[in-house]
């Protein structure tokens, strides 16, 4: 089989996430590594000492931890090579999302999203999580058809078409909650989002957009929404990542960015039909996260929100002109609703926004 490396007696250690890198995994096999653009996110090392032995033939599927977006970005793109394997092997991760020790990993239950995806794609095999150093008698390591911050690979397109056909069949009788959808993060601002997005939510709802919060919906309904809507506006975030399993996204997509540089969603959606960004990179400013640090959970705000509203009007997404007073009220409301670790962290964000708005005025 092309794009697959078969390894006899392959030893794998769980990943340990430290200082922004994944330490461990499968050493000596570039196909198994975690990429970010042209760089690697992992630091593999030889497995030493005694390991648990698993007889049989297995398919390596990469890392898996409890994060909806990263499950879709990192975990399904080797499944194209499944063919009667004894199990799908995912590498457990220590140091992320509540798993902070070998003991935590030993007790961790992987998200049921994985079983649902395998079922829809017609893959009938158990899931094996590498929770301790393990040797597999025979391990097939496929090339990932898509990688974080990289474009979809050409060989992978027929597999994505097959996935999409299976998903379309699974949701055939399910209608979307609306033909025009907005995926905000107004309910998730403590974990990162755009302050002022409650203004966008109100304006879009007034122009016929249904407000979609995917975590409150079944997976089938989420797939139906993405496949059957005409227009989708989304705050940059995991809500749109189910499209990782599509060959193309039928809806026209518009993103409200949370970060100045987007090489994740642009790379993912461009080959699937494209995406319009509703704010330029130099319009995005960052505020500290709930702990006073800069991180993926940081808050964002727009230097010039009026230009964002104008762009939304130009695309026919909203009709009401910009109301500066209402916007700034919404911005402060959103900022105060995003919980902070302590009063100092909250005040730091308030002071930073106030300083900028005063300078901007």
N, C-alpha and C positions, 0 to 999 in steps of 0.2 A: 504494500500500500504506500502510495506517495505521501510525503509530508508527515510520515510517522516513523519514529525511531523505536525499535523494540529492544528492551534491555532485560537481560537475564539477571536474576538476583539483584534487583534494584532496591537500594536502601534509601528510605526517605525519613527525614526528621520533621516534626512540626515546625512551622514558622514561629519565630519570636520577633515581634515588632518592637524595635528600639531605634530611637534617634531617626525616625523617618524611613527606616529600612526593614525589610523582612529577612531575618537571618535563619538559615536552615534550608529545608526543601530537599531537592534532588540535585546532587552535585554531578558535574561532568556532562550535562545535557542542556544545550542552549535552548532547545525547543520547550523545555520545562520552565524556563526562567520567566520572571515577571518584568514586563517592559513598561516604560513610560516614555513615549516618543522613541528617540534613539538611545535612551539610557535604560539601565536596569534598576528596578526597585528592590531587588533581592540580593542577598549575599550568601550564596551557597557554600557549604563546607562538607568535607567527607564525614559520614556517619561512623563514629567509632564505638567500640564496645558491643555488648550483646544487643540483638534486636529481636523483635517478635516476627516470626516467619508466617507468611500467608501463601500457601500453595495455590496454584491456579494461574489464570490469565486475567489481567486487569487493565482498565483504561484510566490513565491519569488525566484529571480534569482541572488541576490547578488549585489555587487557594479558595477557602470559603470561610467567611465570618459573618456575623450578624449585622449586616448593613445592606438594606434593600438595593441601593444603587450599585454597590460594588459586587453584589451577587450577580447582577445582570452584566456588569462590565467585565468582570474577571472570571466568572465561573462557567458559563455555558459554551464558550467558543472553541472547546476541544471535543464537544460531544458529537460532532459530525462524524467522527471516526468510530463510533460505537458499532460493534458487531459481535453479539453473543458473548460479551465479556462476563466474567463471574461477578464483577461489581464495578461501579464507578468510584474512583479514588479521588477524594478531595483532601487537600492538606489543611489541617487545623491551624489556627493562629492564636498564639498567646500574646496578650498585650493590647487587645482591642475589644471594645464593646462588652465589657464586663467579664472577659476571660483574662485573668491576670496571673495565672499560675498553671502548672501541670495538673494540679488538682481540679481547678476550674474547668480546664479543657476535658478532663476525664468525665466530668458530669454534664458537659454542655450538650444540649439538644439543638441540632442544626435547624434552621428555619424551614417550615413546611412548604414554603415557596419552591424549594428545590424539587420535592416529590411531585408537586403539581406541574412544574415545567417538564420534568421527565415524562410524566403521564401524557401530557398534551403532545409531546414530540414522539410518542410511541416507543419510548425507551424502557424496556422491562428488565430492570436490573437493580439490585440493592445498592445503597450508598455506604461506602466505607470512609470514615474520617480518620486520618492519621493523627492520633492523639499521643503517640509515643513512637520512638524510632522503630520502623517496621521494614522488613525485607519482603518484597513481592517476588514470587518465583519467576513470573514473566509479566513485564509491564510495557504496555504500548503508550508512547508519549506522542500525541499528535501536535502538529503546529496549531497555534491559536489562529482562528480565521479572522479575528478582530482583536485589537489590543488597545489599551487605554492611551488616549491622545494620538492614535494612529488611525489611518483610513482602513476600511474593510478590504481585505485581500481578495483578489479576483477569483481564486480557486474556491472561495467560500460562498460566493453568490448563489450557486445552485442549491447549496444546503440551506441558506437563508430563505430562498424561495420555497423549499420544501417545508421549512418550519412555518413560514407564514401561511401556506395552504392548510397546514394542520391546525393552526390557531384559528383561521377563518372558519374552518369546519366546526371547531369546538364552540364557537360563539355565534353560529349561524342565526339562531333565533333570538339573540339578545340585542336590544336596541340601545344606542348610546343615551346617556342622560341628557344630551343636547347636541345639536349640530355645531354649535359654537361653544368652546370650552375654555375656561380659565383655571389654571392650576397655580394657586397662590401659595405662599408660605406664611400667611398672616397668623396661622395657628402654630407655627413652628419657629417663631422668631428667636426663642431662647437658644435654638440650635443653629441659628444663622438665617438671614433673610434680608429683605429690602425694607427699610423703614420708609413709609409712604405707600407701601403696597396696598394698604387698606383703601386708599384713594383709587388706585387702579381697579381694585375689586369692585368698588361701588360703581365706577364709571362703566366698566365692562358689563356688569350685571344689568345696568340701565339700558344697555344697547343689545340685550338679548343673549349674553353669554351665561351659561350655566357654570356655577362655581363647583369645581371638582376637587375633592380631597380624597385621593386614591386609597389611603390607609383605611378609610371607612367602607370601602367597596370590595366585593369579591374579585379575585384575579380575573375571572371570566368577564366581569363587567368592565374592569380596567382595560382589558384587551379590546373589548367591543367599543369602548370610548375612543381609543386611539385609532382603530381601524375604520370607524364609521362616521367620525366627526368630519366636518368640512374645514373648520379653523380651530387651531389650538394656540392659545397664548399661555406661556408658562414662566414662572420665576425659575431662574437657573437652579437646578436641583434634580434629585433622583426621580421625581414623578414621571419623567418622560423616558426613563431608561428601559422600560419594557420594549421600546422600539429596537433595542439591541437584537431582538429575535426576529426582526422584520428585514425583508429585502428592500422594501420601500415603505414610507409613511404616506398614506393617501392624503391626509389633511395638510393644509398649509400651516406651517409652524412659525411662531413668533416668540422670541425669547427676551425676557427682561433680565439682563445679566446682573450677577452679584459680584463678579470679579472683573478686573480690568482686561485681562487677557483670557480669551476663550479658545483653548485648543482641545477641549473635551467634546462639547456638544456640536461645535462646528464640524469637527472631524467625523463625529458619529452620524450626524444628520445630513451632511452634504451628499454622500453617496446614496442616501435613502430618500432624496427628493428635495433637500435643501431646507434652509431656515433663514428667517429674517431676524437680525438683532435690532432691538428697539432703542438701544442706547449705545453711543460710541464709547470706546475704551477710556478715553480721557474724561468721560462724564461720571465715572464710577469712583466713589471715595469709600474707604473702609474705616470702620470703627472697631474697637476691641471686642473680643468675645465676652461671655459672661464672667470669665476669670481675669479679664483685663489684658489678655494676650491677643496676638494676631494669629488666626487659625482658620480652618475651613468653617468654623462656627461663628466667625466674625459677622457683624452686621454691616450692611452697605447702605449708602444713600447716594442720590444723584445730585451732582453739582448744579445742573440745570434741568430740573424736572419738566419745565415748560417745553423743552425741545423733545422730550420723550412723549409728552402728550401730543405735540404736533405730529410726530411721526406716527403715532397710533391713529390720529385723525386722518392723516394722509392715506393710510392703508384701510380706512373705513372700519376700524375696530371700535372706535368711539365717536361720538358726535358732539359732545359738550365741550366747549373751550376750557382752557386751563383756568382754575380758580386758585390763586396763590394762597389766600387765607385758608381755604379748606384743605389745601394740600399740606401746608405747614402744621395745621392742627392734626391732620392724620399722621404726619411724620412723627410728631411728638407723642401722640397716642401709641403708635407702634413701638417707639423707643421705650416708653415706660412699661409697656406690656411684656417686653423681653426681659425675663428674669436675669438678675445678676447675682454673683456669688456673695457680694456684700455691698454696702452703701458706697464704698470708695470706687468699686468697679462701675457701679451705675453712674455715679457722678462724673467719672472720667469720660464716659460716653456722652453724657449731657453737655459737659463743658466743651468737648471736641466739636460737637454739632453746632452749639451756640457760637463758638469762636468762628467756625467756617461761615455760618449764615450771616454773622455780623460783617465779616470781611467781604463776603460776596455782595452784601447790600451796598 
